[in-house]
């Protein structure tokens, strides 16, 4: 025979918890002409929890990502950001003067946030 045991909120606890965070992941592919395509992912966190009642929770938090295209094209274009999340500045800002140093902007943003937090 099986008995139905009802667990109360006090009886529940986390049976298993897994958390993984990635500070920065970047890769760049370059051809023999020096053209490249690169992708960046900054500050991604995922976690999974299983509780004693069999329920589970999966959380994913992503910071910033972008794909930058430095490949030659015969078509005129101004923007080299192929895909991106919300970034500290607009995509058109980065296309001005072909200045795509987004990591530098993110590092500057983090250091100003730390300065504000420490006051």
C-alpha positions in Angstrom: 0.0 0.0 0.0 1.1 3.5 -0.6 0.5 6.4 1.8 -0.2 9.9 0.7 2.1 12.1 2.9 1.4 15.8 2.6 4.5 17.9 3.0 4.1 21.3 4.6 6.2 24.4 3.7 8.4 23.7 6.7 9.1 20.1 5.4 10.3 21.3 2.0 14.0 22.0 1.4 16.4 22.1 -1.5 17.6 18.6 -2.3 19.9 19.7 -5.1 21.2 23.1 -6.3 23.5 23.9 -9.2 24.7 27.4 -10.2 27.1 28.4 -13.0 28.2 31.9 -13.8 30.3 33.1 -16.8 32.0 36.5 -16.5 33.0 36.8 -20.1 33.1 34.5 -23.2 34.5 35.8 -26.5 35.5 34.2 -29.8 36.8 35.6 -33.0 37.1 33.9 -36.4 39.5 35.5 -38.9 40.0 34.5 -42.6 43.2 34.8 -44.6 42.3 38.4 -45.7 42.2 39.6 -42.1 38.4 39.9 -42.1 36.7 38.6 -39.0 33.4 37.9 -37.2 33.4 37.9 -33.4 30.9 37.2 -30.7 30.9 38.2 -27.0 28.8 37.2 -24.0 29.3 39.1 -20.8 27.9 38.2 -17.4 25.6 35.1 -17.8 24.3 33.2 -14.8 22.2 30.1 -14.6 21.0 28.0 -11.7 18.8 25.0 -11.1 17.2 23.9 -7.9 15.2 20.7 -7.1 13.2 20.6 -3.9 12.1 17.6 -1.8 8.6 17.7 -3.2 9.9 17.1 -6.7 9.4 20.7 -7.9 12.2 22.4 -9.6 13.3 25.9 -10.6 15.5 27.0 -13.5 16.8 30.6 -13.6 18.8 32.2 -16.4 20.1 35.7 -16.3 22.0 37.1 -19.2 24.0 40.4 -19.2 25.2 41.5 -22.6 25.8 39.8 -25.9 26.7 41.0 -29.3 28.0 39.7 -32.7 30.3 42.0 -34.7 30.8 41.5 -38.4 34.1 42.7 -39.9 33.7 40.8 -43.1 34.0 42.6 -46.5 30.7 43.3 -48.3 30.1 44.9 -51.7 26.9 46.4 -50.4 27.1 49.7 -48.6 26.5 49.4 -44.9 27.0 51.5 -41.8 26.3 49.1 -39.0 28.5 46.1 -38.2 26.6 44.9 -35.1 24.7 41.9 -36.5 22.8 41.0 -33.3 22.9 42.4 -29.7 21.1 42.7 -26.4 20.6 46.0 -24.8 23.9 47.7 -24.6 25.2 50.7 -22.6 24.9 52.9 -25.7 22.9 52.7 -28.9 24.1 50.7 -31.9 24.4 53.8 -34.0 26.8 55.3 -31.3 29.2 52.3 -31.9 29.0 52.6 -35.7 30.2 56.2 -35.6 33.9 56.3 -36.5 33.8 52.4 -36.5 34.3 52.4 -32.8 33.0 49.0 -31.5 35.0 48.8 -28.3 31.9 47.7 -26.3 33.9 45.9 -23.6 35.7 49.1 -22.7 32.3 50.8 -22.2 31.1 47.9 -20.1 34.2 48.0 -17.9 33.8 51.8 -17.5 30.1 51.3 -16.6 31.0 48.7 -13.9 33.6 50.8 -12.3 31.3 53.8 -12.1 28.6 51.6 -10.5 31.1 50.4 -7.9 32.0 53.9 -7.1 28.4 54.9 -6.6 27.7 51.7 -4.4 30.7 52.4 -2.2 29.4 55.9 -1.1 
